[in-house]
Amino acid sequence: MQAEIKWQKSSFSDLGGQCVEVAEHGGGLLVRESDDPNVITTTSRARFAALTAGIKSGLFNRFTS
């Protein structure tokens, strides 16, 4: 029997309706957008940490303006 995947929403998801969900699975992480839950990407903890550090530092701000 396969264990149920427990998704966690971003704490910022209520601020604009753009909800990112993350779940632990098989030693890595699964990431999806709640509006399209059947599209899932996988990543390592290290790569996810690098992505979130880049977001927090403003590295990707040029893509949003």
Backbone as CSV, one residue per row, in Angstrom:
resi,resn,N_x,N_y,N_z,CA_x,CA_y,CA_z,C_x,C_y,C_z
1,MET,0.841,-1.201,0.000,0.000,0.000,0.000,0.877,1.252,0.000
2,GLN,0.571,2.176,-0.885,1.346,3.408,-1.003,0.869,4.424,0.036
3,ALA,1.823,5.101,0.678,1.483,6.119,1.674,0.832,7.324,1.000
4,GLU,-0.132,7.899,1.693,-0.809,9.094,1.172,0.158,10.273,1.163
5,ILE,0.122,11.043,0.095,0.956,12.245,0.002,0.245,13.369,0.740
6,LYS,0.959,14.001,1.658,0.387,15.086,2.465,0.942,16.412,1.968
7,TRP,0.110,17.146,1.248,0.503,18.423,0.669,0.428,19.524,1.709
8,GLN,1.372,20.451,1.650,1.391,21.620,2.519,1.346,22.861,1.644
9,LYS,0.390,23.754,1.927,0.289,25.004,1.168,1.232,26.050,1.729
10,SER,1.659,26.913,0.863,2.474,28.047,1.270,1.694,28.908,2.255
11,SER,2.383,29.445,3.238,1.725,30.333,4.205,1.285,31.635,3.556
12,PHE,1.770,31.944,2.358,1.398,33.150,1.636,0.257,32.916,0.641
13,SER,-0.275,31.714,0.597,-1.253,31.373,-0.442,-2.545,32.157,-0.348
14,ASP,-2.904,32.647,0.802,-4.141,33.404,0.949,-4.001,34.859,0.507
15,LEU,-2.788,35.297,0.215,-2.563,36.701,-0.110,-2.931,37.067,-1.545
16,GLY,-2.931,36.107,-2.456,-3.213,36.470,-3.835,-3.823,35.365,-4.658
17,GLY,-4.155,34.258,-4.033,-4.780,33.168,-4.748,-3.828,32.283,-5.525
18,GLN,-2.543,32.576,-5.495,-1.555,31.741,-6.168,-0.971,30.788,-5.134
19,CYS,-1.417,29.534,-5.159,-1.073,28.594,-4.106,-0.061,27.555,-4.569
20,VAL,1.098,27.557,-3.946,2.102,26.541,-4.182,1.977,25.524,-3.059
21,GLU,2.012,24.242,-3.434,1.935,23.174,-2.450,3.174,22.298,-2.573
22,VAL,3.685,21.843,-1.432,4.886,21.023,-1.376,4.600,19.798,-0.524
23,ALA,5.194,18.653,-0.904,5.049,17.424,-0.124,6.360,16.656,-0.151
24,GLU,6.665,15.986,0.948,7.819,15.089,0.985,7.418,13.769,0.352
25,HIS,8.343,13.196,-0.429,8.041,11.913,-1.056,9.319,11.261,-1.572
26,GLY,9.580,10.058,-1.140,10.718,9.298,-1.644,12.072,9.966,-1.448
27,GLY,12.263,10.667,-0.368,13.531,11.338,-0.107,13.695,12.677,-0.794
28,GLY,12.707,13.083,-1.575,12.750,14.379,-2.253,11.490,15.170,-1.969
29,LEU,11.252,16.161,-2.786,10.071,17.001,-2.624,9.254,17.019,-3.900
30,LEU,7.953,17.063,-3.746,7.020,17.245,-4.848,6.497,18.667,-4.749
31,VAL,6.324,19.331,-5.878,5.839,20.710,-5.907,4.747,20.803,-6.963
32,ARG,3.662,21.501,-6.615,2.569,21.702,-7.570,1.885,23.025,-7.308
33,GLU,1.113,23.473,-8.277,0.268,24.669,-8.161,-1.132,24.165,-7.907
34,SER,-1.785,24.665,-6.888,-3.073,24.105,-6.473,-4.165,24.222,-7.537
35,ASP,-4.052,25.187,-8.455,-5.050,25.312,-9.521,-4.938,24.212,-10.565
36,ASP,-3.794,23.532,-10.614,-3.568,22.441,-11.568,-2.851,21.304,-10.848
37,PRO,-3.534,20.627,-9.922,-2.884,19.659,-9.034,-2.358,18.398,-9.709
38,ASN,-2.705,18.167,-10.967,-2.201,16.976,-11.655,-0.827,17.199,-12.280
39,VAL,-0.360,18.436,-12.283,0.974,18.744,-12.810,1.909,18.887,-11.611
40,ILE,2.795,17.921,-11.475,3.677,17.854,-10.304,5.120,17.758,-10.777
41,THR,5.996,18.518,-10.136,7.420,18.425,-10.425,8.134,17.905,-9.183
42,THR,9.267,17.277,-9.373,10.048,16.763,-8.247,11.366,17.505,-8.179
43,THR,11.894,17.610,-6.981,13.175,18.278,-6.783,13.811,17.756,-5.506
44,SER,15.058,18.119,-5.302,15.756,17.765,-4.069,15.546,18.884,-3.042
45,ARG,15.829,18.555,-1.810,15.742,19.580,-0.757,16.725,20.723,-1.028
46,ALA,17.927,20.382,-1.484,18.948,21.406,-1.741,18.510,22.358,-2.850
47,ARG,17.954,21.824,-3.916,17.504,22.692,-5.014,16.306,23.542,-4.603
48,PHE,15.405,22.977,-3.811,14.256,23.742,-3.338,14.720,24.858,-2.403
49,ALA,15.700,24.556,-1.551,16.255,25.577,-0.651,16.910,26.701,-1.446
50,ALA,17.620,26.349,-2.528,18.246,27.369,-3.371,17.188,28.232,-4.050
51,LEU,16.111,27.610,-4.514,15.014,28.366,-5.141,14.382,29.336,-4.151
52,THR,14.048,28.860,-2.962,13.405,29.746,-1.988,14.346,30.854,-1.527
53,ALA,15.647,30.557,-1.411,16.616,31.607,-1.055,16.680,32.659,-2.158
54,GLY,16.647,32.227,-3.405,16.653,33.168,-4.522,15.409,34.034,-4.557
55,ILE,14.271,33.435,-4.260,13.012,34.194,-4.217,13.069,35.237,-3.109
56,LYS,13.496,34.812,-1.925,13.561,35.729,-0.781,14.539,36.877,-1.017
57,SER,15.623,36.612,-1.750,16.631,37.648,-1.984,16.243,38.603,-3.118
58,GLY,15.178,38.297,-3.853,14.750,39.153,-4.945,15.401,38.812,-6.281
59,LEU,16.103,37.686,-6.349,16.816,37.285,-7.555,15.914,37.199,-8.785
60,PHE,14.655,36.847,-8.594,13.753,36.654,-9.718,12.787,37.813,-9.931
61,ASN,12.951,38.891,-9.216,12.034,40.019,-9.327,11.965,40.596,-10.747
62,ARG,13.040,40.485,-11.491,13.044,41.033,-12.858,12.040,40.328,-13.767
63,PHE,11.604,39.136,-13.389,10.644,38.400,-14.191,9.190,38.805,-13.918
64,THR,8.986,39.581,-12.865,7.622,39.943,-12.482,7.261,41.386,-12.778
65,SER,8.201,42.155,-13.266,7.883,43.567,-13.538,7.990,43.905,-14.997
